[in-house]
Amino acid sequence: MKDKMSKMKNAIQEADYLREEYEPVKLWGGCPDGDVKFDKMMEWLADNEHVAEHMLKVSKEIKAI
């Protein structure tokens, strides 16, 4: 139980950090309906690889909890 609570606390801290990290590089895609086109997604991933990798890592940790 203690281990699970520690993992949850860490995941929350990581998610808060990522939220702040993501804010200035938000993926808008130039589409008012919110649909991000594939080419814009690929461009964003290339420019923000470190953020995307960290987001994937944290999302997997959250899912595991």
N, CA, C and O atoms as a GROMACS GRO file, in nm:
protein
  260
    1MET      N    1   0.083  -0.120   0.000
    1MET     CA    2   0.000   0.000   0.000
    1MET      C    3   0.087   0.126   0.000
    1MET      O    4   0.060   0.222  -0.072
    2LYS      N    5   0.192   0.123   0.081
    2LYS     CA    6   0.282   0.238   0.090
    2LYS      C    7   0.351   0.263  -0.044
    2LYS      O    8   0.368   0.378  -0.086
    3ASP      N    9   0.389   0.154  -0.110
    3ASP     CA   10   0.453   0.165  -0.240
    3ASP      C   11   0.358   0.225  -0.343
    3ASP      O   12   0.398   0.308  -0.425
    4LYS      N   13   0.233   0.182  -0.339
    4LYS     CA   14   0.134   0.233  -0.434
    4LYS      C   15   0.108   0.382  -0.411
    4LYS      O   16   0.095   0.459  -0.506
    5MET      N   17   0.102   0.423  -0.285
    5MET     CA   18   0.081   0.564  -0.253
    5MET      C   19   0.200   0.648  -0.300
    5MET      O   20   0.183   0.760  -0.348
    6SER      N   21   0.318   0.595  -0.285
    6SER     CA   22   0.438   0.664  -0.330
    6SER      C   23   0.436   0.680  -0.482
    6SER      O   24   0.471   0.786  -0.534
    7LYS      N   25   0.396   0.575  -0.552
    7LYS     CA   26   0.386   0.581  -0.698
    7LYS      C   27   0.283   0.683  -0.741
    7LYS      O   28   0.304   0.757  -0.837
    8MET      N   29   0.168   0.688  -0.670
    8MET     CA   30   0.063   0.783  -0.703
    8MET      C   31   0.112   0.927  -0.682
    8MET      O   32   0.088   1.014  -0.765
    9LYS      N   33   0.180   0.950  -0.570
    9LYS     CA   34   0.233   1.083  -0.541
    9LYS      C   35   0.332   1.126  -0.648
    9LYS      O   36   0.329   1.239  -0.696
   10ASN      N   37   0.420   1.035  -0.687
   10ASN     CA   38   0.518   1.064  -0.790
   10ASN      C   39   0.450   1.093  -0.924
   10ASN      O   40   0.489   1.185  -0.995
   11ALA      N   41   0.350   1.014  -0.958
   11ALA     CA   42   0.278   1.033  -1.085
   11ALA      C   43   0.210   1.169  -1.088
   11ALA      O   44   0.209   1.236  -1.191
   12ILE      N   45   0.152   1.210  -0.976
   12ILE     CA   46   0.085   1.341  -0.968
   12ILE      C   47   0.188   1.453  -0.987
   12ILE      O   48   0.162   1.549  -1.059
   13GLN      N   49   0.302   1.441  -0.922
   13GLN     CA   50   0.406   1.542  -0.935
   13GLN      C   51   0.456   1.549  -1.079
   13GLN      O   52   0.476   1.658  -1.133
   14GLU      N   53   0.477   1.435  -1.140
   14GLU     CA   54   0.523   1.430  -1.279
   14GLU      C   55   0.418   1.490  -1.373
   14GLU      O   56   0.452   1.563  -1.466
   15ALA      N   57   0.292   1.458  -1.350
   15ALA     CA   58   0.184   1.511  -1.435
   15ALA      C   59   0.175   1.663  -1.420
   15ALA      O   60   0.155   1.733  -1.520
   16ASP      N   61   0.190   1.714  -1.299
   16ASP     CA   62   0.188   1.859  -1.278
   16ASP      C   63   0.304   1.925  -1.352
   16ASP      O   64   0.287   2.029  -1.416
   17TYR      N   65   0.421   1.864  -1.343
   17TYR     CA   66   0.538   1.916  -1.414
   17TYR      C   67   0.512   1.918  -1.565
   17TYR      O   68   0.539   2.017  -1.632
   18LEU      N   69   0.460   1.808  -1.617
   18LEU     CA   70   0.434   1.799  -1.761
   18LEU      C   71   0.329   1.899  -1.807
   18LEU      O   72   0.338   1.953  -1.918
   19ARG      N   73   0.230   1.924  -1.724
   19ARG     CA   74   0.127   2.022  -1.759
   19ARG      C   75   0.192   2.159  -1.781
   19ARG      O   76   0.160   2.229  -1.877
   20GLU      N   77   0.283   2.197  -1.691
   20GLU     CA   78   0.353   2.324  -1.705
   20GLU      C   79   0.446   2.322  -1.826
   20GLU      O   80   0.459   2.422  -1.897
   21GLU      N   81   0.511   2.210  -1.850
   21GLU     CA   82   0.603   2.195  -1.962
   21GLU      C   83   0.527   2.200  -2.096
   21GLU      O   84   0.578   2.252  -2.195
   22TYR      N   85   0.407   2.146  -2.098
   22TYR     CA   86   0.328   2.137  -2.220
   22TYR      C   87   0.264   2.271  -2.258
   22TYR      O   88   0.243   2.300  -2.375
   23GLU      N   89   0.232   2.352  -2.158
   23GLU     CA   90   0.159   2.476  -2.182
   23GLU      C   91   0.221   2.563  -2.291
   23GLU      O   92   0.149   2.607  -2.380
   24PRO      N   93   0.352   2.589  -2.289
   24PRO     CA   94   0.408   2.675  -2.395
   24PRO      C   95   0.425   2.607  -2.531
   24PRO      O   96   0.450   2.675  -2.631
   25VAL      N   97   0.411   2.476  -2.537
   25VAL     CA   98   0.429   2.404  -2.665
   25VAL      C   99   0.302   2.331  -2.707
   25VAL      O  100   0.308   2.232  -2.781
   26LYS      N  101   0.187   2.378  -2.660
   26LYS     CA  102   0.060   2.312  -2.691
   26LYS      C  103   0.046   2.282  -2.839
   26LYS      O  104   0.087   2.361  -2.924
   27LEU      N  105  -0.013   2.171  -2.866
   27LEU     CA  106  -0.037   2.127  -3.004
   27LEU      C  107  -0.176   2.175  -3.047
   27LEU      O  108  -0.277   2.118  -3.008
   28TRP      N  109  -0.177   2.278  -3.127
   28TRP     CA  110  -0.305   2.333  -3.173
   28TRP      C  111  -0.342   2.277  -3.308
   28TRP      O  112  -0.459   2.245  -3.331
   29GLY      N  113  -0.249   2.263  -3.397
   29GLY     CA  114  -0.276   2.206  -3.527
   29GLY      C  115  -0.340   2.300  -3.627
   29GLY      O  116  -0.360   2.263  -3.742
   30GLY      N  117  -0.372   2.421  -3.585
   30GLY     CA  118  -0.430   2.518  -3.677
   30GLY      C  119  -0.572   2.484  -3.719
   30GLY      O  120  -0.620   2.536  -3.820
   31CYS      N  121  -0.640   2.398  -3.646
   31CYS     CA  122  -0.775   2.359  -3.683
   31CYS      C  123  -0.872   2.401  -3.573
   31CYS      O  124  -0.859   2.358  -3.459
   32PRO      N  125  -0.969   2.483  -3.606
   32PRO     CA  126  -1.062   2.531  -3.504
   32PRO      C  127  -1.148   2.421  -3.440
   32PRO      O  128  -1.194   2.436  -3.327
   33ASP      N  129  -1.168   2.311  -3.512
   33ASP     CA  130  -1.250   2.204  -3.456
   33ASP      C  131  -1.169   2.111  -3.366
   33ASP      O  132  -1.224   2.017  -3.308
   34GLY      N  133  -1.038   2.137  -3.353
   34GLY     CA  134  -0.954   2.058  -3.263
   34GLY      C  135  -0.891   1.937  -3.327
   34GLY      O  136  -0.813   1.867  -3.262
   35ASP      N  137  -0.922   1.910  -3.452
   35ASP     CA  138  -0.863   1.795  -3.519
   35ASP      C  139  -0.723   1.829  -3.564
   35ASP      O  140  -0.704   1.914  -3.651
   36VAL      N  141  -0.624   1.764  -3.507
   36VAL     CA  142  -0.485   1.789  -3.542
   36VAL      C  143  -0.448   1.698  -3.659
   36VAL      O  144  -0.460   1.576  -3.651
   37LYS      N  145  -0.404   1.759  -3.765
   37LYS     CA  146  -0.366   1.684  -3.884
   37LYS      C  147  -0.236   1.609  -3.861
   37LYS      O  148  -0.152   1.650  -3.780
   38PHE      N  149  -0.219   1.499  -3.930
   38PHE     CA  150  -0.104   1.410  -3.913
   38PHE      C  151   0.029   1.483  -3.930
   38PHE      O  152   0.120   1.464  -3.850
   39ASP      N  153   0.040   1.566  -4.033
   39ASP     CA  154   0.167   1.635  -4.056
   39ASP      C  155   0.203   1.731  -3.944
   39ASP      O  156   0.320   1.745  -3.910
   40LYS      N  157   0.103   1.796  -3.886
   40LYS     CA  158   0.127   1.885  -3.773
   40LYS      C  159   0.167   1.805  -3.649
   40LYS      O  160   0.252   1.848  -3.571
   41MET      N  161   0.106   1.689  -3.631
   41MET     CA  162   0.141   1.602  -3.518
   41MET      C  163   0.286   1.557  -3.530
   41MET      O  164   0.361   1.560  -3.432
   42MET      N  165   0.326   1.516  -3.648
   42MET     CA  166   0.462   1.470  -3.670
   42MET      C  167   0.563   1.583  -3.649
   42MET      O  168   0.670   1.563  -3.591
   43GLU      N  169   0.529   1.700  -3.695
   43GLU     CA  170   0.616   1.817  -3.676
   43GLU      C  171   0.631   1.848  -3.527
   43GLU      O  172   0.741   1.872  -3.479
   44TRP      N  173   0.519   1.846  -3.455
   44TRP     CA  174   0.522   1.873  -3.310
   44TRP      C  175   0.606   1.769  -3.238
   44TRP      O  176   0.688   1.804  -3.153
   45LEU      N  177   0.588   1.642  -3.270
   45LEU     CA  178   0.666   1.536  -3.206
   45LEU      C  179   0.816   1.553  -3.231
   45LEU      O  180   0.896   1.532  -3.140
   46ALA      N  181   0.853   1.591  -3.352
   46ALA     CA  182   0.994   1.612  -3.383
   46ALA      C  183   1.052   1.728  -3.303
   46ALA      O  184   1.167   1.722  -3.259
   47ASP      N  185   0.974   1.833  -3.285
   47ASP     CA  186   1.021   1.951  -3.211
   47ASP      C  187   1.015   1.934  -3.060
   47ASP      O  188   1.084   2.005  -2.987
   48ASN      N  189   0.933   1.842  -3.012
   48ASN     CA  190   0.909   1.827  -2.868
   48ASN      C  191   0.924   1.683  -2.822
   48ASN      O  192   0.847   1.635  -2.739
   49GLU      N  193   1.021   1.615  -2.876
   49GLU     CA  194   1.042   1.473  -2.848
   49GLU      C  195   1.056   1.446  -2.698
   49GLU      O  196   0.999   1.350  -2.647
   50HIS      N  197   1.132   1.529  -2.628
   50HIS     CA  198   1.153   1.507  -2.485
   50HIS      C  199   1.023   1.515  -2.406
   50HIS      O  200   1.002   1.438  -2.312
   51VAL      N  201   0.936   1.608  -2.445
   51VAL     CA  202   0.807   1.621  -2.376
   51VAL      C  203   0.719   1.499  -2.407
   51VAL      O  204   0.657   1.443  -2.317
   52ALA      N  205   0.715   1.459  -2.533
   52ALA     CA  206   0.633   1.344  -2.573
   52ALA      C  207   0.679   1.217  -2.504
   52ALA      O  208   0.596   1.139  -2.456
   53GLU      N  209   0.809   1.194  -2.498
   53GLU     CA  210   0.861   1.074  -2.431
   53GLU      C  211   0.828   1.075  -2.282
   53GLU      O  212   0.790   0.972  -2.226
   54HIS      N  213   0.842   1.190  -2.219
   54HIS     CA  214   0.810   1.200  -2.077
   54HIS      C  215   0.662   1.177  -2.053
   54HIS      O  216   0.623   1.111  -1.957
   55MET      N  217   0.578   1.232  -2.141
   55MET     CA  218   0.433   1.213  -2.129
   55MET      C  219   0.397   1.064  -2.141
   55MET      O  220   0.314   1.015  -2.064
   56LEU      N  221   0.457   0.994  -2.234
   56LEU     CA  222   0.431   0.851  -2.251
   56LEU      C  223   0.473   0.773  -2.126
   56LEU      O  224   0.400   0.686  -2.079
   57LYS      N  225   0.590   0.805  -2.073
   57LYS     CA  226   0.641   0.737  -1.954
   57LYS      C  227   0.546   0.755  -1.836
   57LYS      O  228   0.511   0.659  -1.769
   58VAL      N  229   0.504   0.879  -1.812
   58VAL     CA  230   0.416   0.908  -1.700
   58VAL      C  231   0.278   0.846  -1.721
   58VAL      O  232   0.219   0.794  -1.626
   59SER      N  233   0.226   0.849  -1.843
   59SER     CA  234   0.094   0.790  -1.867
   59SER      C  235   0.096   0.639  -1.844
   59SER      O  236  -0.002   0.583  -1.795
   60LYS      N  237   0.207   0.573  -1.878
   60LYS     CA  238   0.218   0.430  -1.852
   60LYS      C  239   0.227   0.403  -1.702
   60LYS      O  240   0.170   0.305  -1.654
   61GLU      N  241   0.297   0.488  -1.629
   61GLU     CA  242   0.306   0.472  -1.484
   61GLU      C  243   0.168   0.488  -1.420
   61GLU      O  244   0.131   0.413  -1.330
   62ILE      N  245   0.093   0.587  -1.467
   62ILE     CA  246  -0.043   0.610  -1.413
   62ILE      C  247  -0.132   0.490  -1.444
   62ILE      O  248  -0.207   0.443  -1.358
   63LYS      N  249  -0.123   0.441  -1.565
   63LYS     CA  250  -0.205   0.325  -1.605
   63LYS      C  251  -0.171   0.202  -1.519
   63LYS      O  252  -0.259   0.124  -1.485
   64ALA      N  253  -0.044   0.186  -1.485
   64ALA     CA  254   0.001   0.071  -1.406
   64ALA      C  255  -0.052   0.077  -1.261
   64ALA      O  256  -0.070  -0.026  -1.196
   65ILE      N  257  -0.076   0.198  -1.213
   65ILE     CA  258  -0.127   0.212  -1.076
   65ILE      C  259  -0.272   0.172  -1.075
   65ILE      O  260  -0.336   0.176  -0.970
   0.00000   0.00000   0.00000
